[in-house]
């Protein structure tokens, strides 16, 4: 996943929202560390395993609204 944001920018997709989720690491890394790692890679949101689609849809609505207001993303 590292470098994916840069590839999107190179392709002219610099305003795209990037979400990632599911089983993102092997082992027992605490979720806050996993989330921070993926946010640092340029993802807008990282969803832990078991995240419901309704949650992701809510994030999308809030993040699109934040973009309309000139913000990068809505706060979690």
N, C-alpha and C positions, 0 to 999 in steps of 0.2 A: 504493500500500500504506500510505502514511502515514495515520494516523487509523483504520485498520482495527481495531486493538485497542480503541480508544475506542468504536467502533460495537458491537463485541461486548459490551463492558461495559454500554452503554446497553440492549442487548437482553437483558440478564440472563445473559450467557454469560461472566461474569468469570473462571471457572475453566477455560475451554477452553484446550487446548494449540493454539498456532498455529505451524505449520511452513510454510516457504516454500522454494522451490527451483527449480533450473533456470537458464536464462539470464536472470538478474535485472537485468543492466545491459548497456548498449551500450558497446563499447570494451574497453580493456585495463586495467581497474581491478583491482589485486591483490585476490585473494579475501579476505584478512583485512579489508580495508577494506569490501568489499561485505557480508561477514558482520556486521561491527560496525554498519554502517548499518541493517541489517534487525533486528538484535537491539535497537538503540536505538529502533526503531519499535514495539517491543513483541512481536515474534515470539519464540517460545521457541527455535526452531532455524532455521538457514538452511543449505540443502544446496547445494553447488556442482553445476554441471552434471556429469552422469555418476554421481551418487550412486546406489548400488544400493538397491533396495527392501528388501533384507535389512538394510541399515544403518539405514534409517528405522524398520523394525519393531523393531530393537534399541533405538533411541532411545526409541520409544514405550514399550516395556517398562520401560526405566530411568526415564523421566520419570514414568510412572504410579506406579511404586514409590516414587520420590522424593516425589510428592504425598501418598502414603499416610503417609509419614514426616514430613509437614509441611514439606517443602522445596519451593522453587519449581520446580526441575528438577535432574536429575542432571548432574554435571559431564561435559563431553565427554570 
